[in-house]
Amino acid sequence: MHLLLNPELWTLTISIAVPLIYAALGGMFSERGGVVNIAMEGMMLTSAFVSVAFAAMTHNAWIGLGMGVLSGAAMALLFSWAALVLKADQVVVGMAVNLLALGLTGYLLDAFYGYNGTPISTPSLPTWHLAFLSGIPVIGPALSQENVLTYLLIPVLLAAQYALFRTPWGLRLRSMGEKPQAGRSAGLKVRRYQLSGVLLSGVLSGIAGAYLSIGVLNGFTVDMTAGRGYIALAAMILGNWRPSGVVWAGLMFGFLSALSIQLQGSVIPPDIVLMVPYLLTVVAVAGIVGRTTPPAADGIPYQEESL
C-alpha cells in the first residue's frame, strides 16, 4: 500500500503510458479502416531518431517534433503503398517496416553521432507546471508537472472521439473496416479512407516517438522503443478499438511497467520483475481478446479500385 501512495510511481506511470496511448490511438484509426497496423513500432522508432536529429541540428525542439511527425507519416505511406497498392500481407509488411526502421536508425545514429550517442545539449520539449493540480492527493504531483505532449493528449483524445463517432468521415472510415463493399457501392473511395486512417496512425505514432526522444529522455539509443509499439497494439485491442478504452488500457500497461521498475531491488529476482509487464500483456490479451469485437474486415485486403 505504501508503494501505491508514492508519487514517483504515478509520475512514472504517466510517462510510460503517454506514448502507448498516442500510438494505440493511431492503430485504432488504422484498424477501424480495416488495415492491421503492427508497423507502429517502426514509425515510433523512426520519429524518435528524426526528432532528436532535427532538434539538435536546428536547436529547436518544436522543429524536431514536426519533422518526427512527418517521418512517422512517411513510414505510414511506405506501409500503405505495400499493403494497399501492392496488396501485400499487412502483418508481413508491418514487420518489414519495423525491421527497416531498426536497421536504418541504428545506421544513421552511428553515421551521424557515433556510438557515443546523440549530443546531451539537444533541446527538449518544455515541461508545463500546473500548480492548481498539485493539491490532488497522491497523483497531484504527477499531474502538475508534465511534458507538454502529456497535456496535449487530452484534446487529442477528445478530437479522436469526436472524429470517429460524430463526423461523416468517421462513419465512413468505420464502414470501411466493417464492409468496404458497401462503402464502394455508395460511391466512396475505399482505399482513400483506409489511407487516411493509416496516415493518422503514422502521425500519432510519430508524436509518441518524439515524446520518447525529446520529451522525457532527451536523446536516442538503438531500439529505444523496445517493443512499445507492440504493447500499444495490445492496448488498442484491450481498449476495444475505442479512445476511452485505449486510455484505460494504456494506463494499465504504464502502471504495470512502473510497478515493475519500483519493485527492482526487492526480494523478487530482477529478471522476474522486468518480465511482469510483458507477461501480463500476454495474459490480458489472451484472456480478454475474446470479449472484444474487432472490425469485421480488419486485415482483409480490398481488391478493387485505384487511389
N, C-alpha and C positions, 0 to 999 in steps of 0.2 A: 504493500500500500504506500509506503514511504517513497518508493521509486516512482509511482504514478503521480505523486504530488510534486515531483521535481520539474521545474520549468524547463530545464535543459532537454528533458525527454520530449516535451511538446514542441520546443523550438526545432529540434532535430526531426521530429515527425513531419512538421510543415515543410522543411527544406527538402526532405526526401519525397514527400507526396506531390509537391507542386509540379515538377517536371513529368511525373507519371500521369497526372490529371490532364496536363496540356496534351501530351502525346495520345492518351486514351481518347480524348475528345476528337482528335484528328482521326484516329482509327474508327471512331463511331461514324463520322461523316462518310468515310470511305466505304465502310461496310453497309451503311444504310443505303448506299447507292448500288450495292451488290458486288463490291470489289474487296476481296480479302487482302488486307494490307499488313504483312509482317515485316515490311521494309522500314517501319518507323525507327528501328534501331539504327539503321544506316543513315536515315535522314537526320536523326538527332546527333549522331557522331560527326557527320559532315558539317552540320551547323555549328557544333561546338568548336571545331577547329577553325572554320572560316570566321566565326565571331571573334575569336582571340586574335587571329592573324590581322584582320582589318582594324580591330580596336588598337592593336599595337602599332600598326602602320600609320593610322590617321590620328592616333592619340585621342580617339573619341569612341566611347563605348556604345553610343547610340548608332553610329555608323556600323560598328561591329554587329550590333543586333540586327540592323536592317539587312546587311549582307548575309548574315547567318540564316535569316528567314528566307532570303532569296535562294540560298544554296539548298535549303530543305525543299523549296518548291521545285528547284531544278532536278533534284533526285526524284521527286514525285513525278515530274514529267518523263524522266527516263523510265521509271517503273510503269507509268501509264502507256508509254509507247510500246513496251514489250507486252504488257498484259492486255491492253485494249485494242491496239492496232494489229500486233502480231499474234494475239490470242494465245500467248504462251501461258503455261500453268502459273497461276498467280502466286502460289506458295514457293515454287522454284525460283521465279523471278524475284520475289521478295528476299529470299536467302541470298541470291546473287548480288542484289543491291547492298545487302548488309556486308557481304564479304568484300565487295568493291570498296565500300566506304572504309572498312577496316584497313585494307591494304593501302588505299590512296592516302588517307590521313596519316598513317604511320610513315609512309614515304615522304610526304610533304613536311611533316614535323622534323624528320631528320635532315631533309634538304634545306629547310629554311632556318632551323634553330639548333640542329644537332641534338644529341641525346641528353643534353642538359635541360632541354625543355624550353617552353616559351618564357619570355622575359618577365621578371617579377614586377616590373614597372607598368605592366599592361593595365590600362584603366578598366574599371569595372562599373557596372550599372549601380545607380545610387540606392542607398537604403533609406527608407522613409521612417520617420519617428512619429507615431500617432499616440501621443501621451494619454488621450482620453480612454484608450483601450487597456492601459496598464493596470487599471483597478479591477479588472475581471479576475476572479480567483483562479489560481493555478496557470491557466493558459494566457492570462493577460500579458505577461512579459514576452511570450512568444508571438502574440499578435500585434503588439505595439511597435515592434522594431523589425521590419522585414524588407526584403528586396522589393523594388518597385514592381517586378513581374509577379510577385505574390499577390499584391493588391490588384494588379491588372486582371488577374484570373477571375475576379468577381464579375466585372462587366462582360468578360469573355463568356463566362458560363451563362449569364442572362441572355446574351446575344445568341448563343448556341441553342438554348431552349426555345427562344422566340423564332429563330430562323428555321429550325427543324419542324416545329409544330404549329406555327402561326403564320407562315408565309406560303404563297403558291410554290415558290422554289423548293421549300422543304417538303411539301406534299408530293411534288413531282419526284424529288430525289428519293423519297421513301418508296414511291411506287416503282422506281427502277430496281430497288432491292427486293421487292416482293414479286412483281410480274412485269418485266420490262416490255413484253409484247403488248400489254395493254396500253402502256405509255406510247409505244410506237404507233398503235392504231389510232391514238388521239392526236397524232401528228408531232409528237415530241422527239427530239434527237436524243436517243438513249445514251449514247456514249459521251455526248457533251455534258450531260448531267453527271454521269459517272466520273468524267474527268474533273468536274468541279469539286466533287467530293474528295477525290484523291489529292487534288491540289490543296484543298483545305487541310488535309492530313499532313501534307508537306510543310505548310505554313506553321501549323500548331506544333508539329514535331520540331521545326526549326526554332521556335521560341523555347521549347523545352531544352534543346541542345545549348542554346545561348545562355539559358539560366544556369546550366551546369558550369560553363566555362568562364563567363564574365559576370555571372550573378553571385554565386556563392564560393566558387573555387578559385577564380581569377587565374586560370591557367589551363593548359591542355596536356593530357598524357595519353599514351596509346590505349585505345579501347576504354576510354574513361566512362562511357555509358554503361559498361559492364552488365549488359542484359536488361537494362531498364526498359528498352523498347518492348521486350517480350513480356515483362511484368505489366507494362501499360496495356498490352493486348489482353492479358488476363483480367486486369481491372475493367476493361471495356466489356468483356464477356460477363463478369460478375455484376457489372452495373446494368446489364440487360440492354445495352446499346442506348442508354438514356443519360443525359447530362447529370441529373441528380444522383443516379446510381453510380455513375463514374466517379463522382466526388467522394462518396462514401467508400467505394472500393479502393480508390487511390489513397485515402486517409488510412484505411485499414492496413494496406501494404506498407505505407510510410511508418505507421506505428509499430508494426512488427519488425521492420528493419531497424528503427530507432531503438526498440527494446532490446534487440539482439546486440546492438553496439553498447548499450548501457550495461548489459549483463556480462560483458567481457571483463575478465579478472575475477569473476565469481567462481564458485566451486564447480560450475559446469564447464567442461572442456571447451576451449575457444573455437575449435573446429565445429563442434555441435552447435554452438551459439550462432556462428556465422551462417550455418546451413538452415536455421529455423525459418527465415522469411521465404526462402525458395521452396522448402519442403511444404510449408503451409500454403504456398501458392498452388502447388500441385494438388494438395489435398482439397483446398477450397474449390478449385476449378472442377476437379473430379466429382466432388460431392454436390455442387450447386449448378453446374452447367446444364444438367438435365432439366432444371426448373426454368431455365431461360429460354427465350424464343428468338433465335436469330432470324434475320431477313430471309425469306423463303428462297430467293435467288442468289444469296450470298455465295460468291466464288464460282458461279456458273457463267462462263463467258458468253456474251451476247454475240450472235453470229450474223448480224445484219447491219446495213447502212455504213457510211463513211463519215468521218468528222467534218 
